Amino acid sequence: MGPTRRILSLPMPLSSLILLISATVPLAIAGPALTDDSQCGCYRINDDSSTYFTHHRFFDFRSLSQYAGVPAVIQDVEASADAAPTSDYFRDSEWSSFWYLGSWNNSNGAREDATVTMVNSPNNVYIEANTEDNPSSQTYLTLRTQRLKEFQTAAEIESSSSKFKYLSLRMRARTVGAGGAITALFTYRGGETLADVQEADLEIRTDDARNVLHYTNQPAYTDDGVVIPEATRNATMPNGLDWTAWAVHRLDWTPGLTTWYVDDVIVAQIEFQAPRDESNIILNAWSDGGRWTGNMTLYDAAYLQVQWLEVLYNSTEAVATEQSSCKKRGDGNSGGGGGCDAVCSIDETSEVGTPVMLWNNSPPQTNGNSRRVEMGSVPTGVVSAMALFSIALLV
């Protein structure tokens, strides 16, 4: 006797229920449903540490044609540092509530072996049209550095907050252009001495082979210039890629560990000197003519180009937010303390930037007809019916 005939041979109420549930179960177990941040109490990442974060931000530069334009390079040091933002995008609160544009220079001798003055300019951060064949986006964010006669013009964006304590930071990006530059993504906490600095960084040297990546939990050397090998991992791009290709670069900073991915492949993990305290986030493109960056040829340029940035994070800073009134884990912790009823993910989503609900144990909401509305879980009745369905097949 076939499964359907077995079910139909059961008492009518039970057979009807099982047939109904058998039709709806595939919908219930199809996968986590897309949701929005207002419904998420916290976020879990797909690592082995059961790590949770309380906040999510996504910055999408792929469809910003109304802001696109490549500004002419400013040739004067002071005018470069004092330049206005290149478009209204960088004046909007969505951007300015989280980031600001760097305008500092290295005149204080930040690196002893620098041979050229470096000046960060807001004019070197702009939205650019994607003109490549079969583009994967209409536009992207560009950070530019170029060697001029009198100085090296550079670009940096930095988080407004320095209170991040553990995060998962991702960017879909590539580096292109001439040798003699660095493009970087990192967390940073300064200190009065070199030993006090806490930094987890990805650096791409455009003088290197195009598949080489450098990951470091700074400092990588002592005051006497002695290299600390445990602080650094030199890696290569996976799957035959090089850093001129679009790829998702990811940093997971969790207690006692930094883990780096490229396109979901782990390429480096460093326990030694993992950051311990609150830090900020920085992206930059720069050169100072020193040993690490190399010396860029006059009028050559290099670029960090970014299609999107996404960050999950905990913070020790009380920040006003419209995000979820759901119960959250305590900020400043990673996977411990407090509770979280509505758990979301950005790793299992089908739409980058949009989370999915993994499970929701919040008290059920009601709609206008006072019916319970459940989100992100398979109702107990469905599970019971699935068990009954299995038993029926064995009869």
ABEGO torsion letter per residue (X at the ends): XBAAAAAAABBAAAAAAAAAAAAAAAAAAAEBBBBBAAABABBBBABAAGBBBABBBBBBAABAAAABEBBBBBABAAAAAABBBABAAAABAAAAAABBBBABBAAAGABAABABBBBBBAAABBBBBBABBGBABABBBBBBBBBBAABBBBBBBBBABAABBEBBBBBBBBBBEBBGBBBBBBBBBBBABAAABBBBBBBBBAABBAABBBBBBOBABBAAGBBBAAABBBBBBBGGBBAABBBBBBBBBBBGBBBBBBGGBBABBBABGBBABBBBBBBBBBBAGBAAAEBBBBGBBBBBBBABBBBBBBBABBBBBABBABBBBBBGBBGBEEBBABBBBAAABABBGBBBBABBABBBBBBAAGBBBBBGBBBAAAAAAAAAAAAAAAX
